[in-house]
Amino acid sequence: SRGCPYKCIFCSTTQLWNKVRYFSIGRIIQEIENLVFNYKVGHIQIFDDLFTINKNRLQQFAEEFRGRSLHKRVKLTCQARANLVDDELCLILKSINVKIVGFGFESGNERVLKFLKCGLVTVEQNKRAIQICVKHGLKVVGSLIFGAPTETLEEMKETIEFIDFTKKAGAD
C-alpha cells in the first residue's frame, strides 16, 4: 500500500498521498512468490506505511499467504501502529512468519507524543504494544524523535526513561 490515514506532524506521507491505496492481495502474493522462487529471498521487509492498518485485509492476505505455504519459505518484517496492536493482530502476524515489527514510538513524554501524533497514540499504548508483541515472540524495534520543537530537557528525560522501559520489556 501507500499512504496513511493518520496525519502525524512530522511525516511527509500525507503530503505525498492524500489517501491509502492498496495493491491487490493477488499482486502482493505474486511479487513475494517472484522474490522467493526466482531470487531465493528468505526475508522481506514490507515497507507499507502501516501494513497492519486494516485487520480484515491483513487476515485475507494471511489466508492466501499461508495457503501457498509462503510462511514456510520467507520471514517478514513490517510496520505497525501501537494503538492498533492486540493479541489477535499478533496472532495473524505470527501466522505469516512476521519476525520483526517496527513502531514509530516518537516520544516517551505524553505532551510531545500528543503534539507529534495528533493525540492519537499514548505512551501507555506504546508500552502495551511492546508487551503484547514480545508476549507473542515478535521482535520489536522502534524509532524516536529526540529534541522535537518545544520539547524540554525534562521531557527528553522521559523519553530516556521510555527507552529504559523498552529494553526491560524486551524490545530491541
C-alpha positions in Angstrom: 0.0 0.0 0.0 0.9 3.6 0.0 -0.5 6.4 2.1 -1.6 6.6 5.7 -4.9 7.9 7.3 -3.0 9.5 10.2 -1.6 13.0 9.9 1.5 12.9 12.2 3.0 16.3 12.2 6.5 15.2 11.2 5.5 12.8 8.4 5.6 13.5 4.7 3.3 10.6 3.7 0.1 12.6 3.8 1.8 15.3 1.7 2.6 12.7 -0.9 -0.5 10.6 -0.8 -3.9 12.0 0.2 -5.4 8.6 0.8 -4.5 5.0 1.4 -4.3 2.9 -1.7 -3.7 -0.9 -1.7 -2.3 -3.2 -4.3 -4.5 -6.3 -4.7 -3.6 -9.2 -2.5 -3.0 -11.3 -5.6 -0.4 -8.8 -6.8 1.4 -8.8 -3.5 1.4 -12.6 -3.3 2.7 -12.7 -6.9 5.6 -10.3 -6.1 6.5 -12.3 -3.0 6.5 -15.5 -4.9 8.7 -14.0 -7.5 11.2 -12.9 -4.9 11.1 -16.3 -3.1 11.2 -18.6 -6.0 13.2 -16.7 -8.6 15.7 -14.9 -6.3 15.7 -17.2 -3.3 14.9 -14.3 -0.9 14.4 -15.5 2.7 13.4 -12.3 4.4 11.3 -9.4 3.1 10.8 -6.1 4.8 7.4 -4.8 3.9 7.6 -1.0 3.5 4.0 -0.1 3.7 3.4 2.9 5.9 1.2 0.7 8.1 1.0 -2.9 7.0 -1.4 -3.7 9.8 -3.8 -0.8 9.4 -6.7 -2.9 8.1 -7.0 -6.1 10.1 -9.6 -7.7 7.8 -7.4 -7.2 4.8 -4.4 -8.5 6.7 -6.4 -11.6 7.6 -7.3 -12.1 3.9 -3.6 -11.7 3.0 -2.6 -14.1 5.7 -5.0 -16.8 4.4 -3.6 -16.5 0.9 0.0 -16.3 2.1 -0.4 -19.5 4.2 -2.5 -21.2 1.5 0.5 -21.0 -0.7 2.8 -22.1 2.1 4.9 -18.9 1.8 5.0 -18.6 5.6 7.3 -21.7 5.5 9.7 -20.1 3.0 10.1 -16.4 3.9 10.3 -14.3 7.1 8.7 -10.9 7.1 9.3 -7.5 8.8 6.5 -4.9 8.9 5.4 -1.6 10.5 2.5 -1.3 12.9 0.9 1.3 15.0 0.7 0.9 18.8 -2.9 1.8 19.2 -3.9 -1.0 16.7 -1.9 -3.8 18.4 -3.8 -6.6 20.2 -3.5 -10.3 20.6 -5.5 -11.1 17.5 -3.2 -8.9 15.4 -0.1 -10.5 16.8 -1.5 -14.0 16.1 -2.1 -13.0 12.4 1.4 -11.7 12.2 2.9 -14.8 13.7 0.9 -17.0 11.3 2.6 -15.4 8.3 6.1 -15.6 9.9 6.5 -12.0 10.8 9.6 -11.8 12.9 10.1 -8.1 13.4 7.5 -5.4 14.0 8.6 -1.7 13.8 6.9 1.2 15.5 7.2 4.9 15.5 7.1 5.4 19.2 8.3 9.0 18.8 8.4 10.1 22.4 8.2 8.9 26.0 6.5 12.1 27.0 2.8 12.4 26.7 2.7 16.1 25.7 5.3 15.7 23.0 3.7 12.5 21.7 0.4 14.2 21.5 1.9 17.0 19.5 3.8 14.7 17.1 1.0 12.1 16.6 -2.0 14.5 16.9 -3.2 12.9 20.2 -4.0 9.5 18.6 -1.4 7.4 20.4 -0.4 7.4 24.1 2.8 6.4 25.8 0.8 3.7 27.6 -0.4 2.3 24.3 3.2 2.2 23.1 4.2 0.3 26.2 1.3 -2.1 25.9 2.1 -2.8 22.2 5.7 -3.7 23.1 4.4 -6.1 25.8 1.9 -7.8 23.6 4.3 -8.2 20.7 7.0 -9.6 23.0 4.5 -11.9 24.6 3.8 -13.4 21.1 7.5 -13.8 20.3 7.7 -10.8 17.9 10.9 -8.8 17.9 10.1 -5.1 18.5 12.0 -2.2 17.1 11.1 1.4 17.1 12.0 5.0 16.3 12.0 8.1 18.4 12.2 11.8 17.8 14.5 13.4 20.3 14.5 17.2 20.6 11.2 17.9 18.9 10.1 21.5 18.7 9.3 22.9 22.1 10.5 19.7 23.9 12.2 20.4 27.2 15.1 18.7 28.8 12.7 17.1 31.4 10.6 15.8 28.5 13.7 14.4 26.9 14.5 12.6 30.1 11.1 10.9 30.0 12.0 9.6 26.5 15.2 8.2 28.0 13.1 6.5 30.7 10.8 5.1 27.9 13.9 3.7 26.3 14.8 2.0 29.6 11.3 0.6 29.7 11.5 -0.7 26.1 14.8 -2.5 26.9 13.4 -4.1 30.1 10.2 -5.1 28.3 12.2 -6.9 25.6 12.2 -4.5 22.7 15.3 -4.3 20.6 
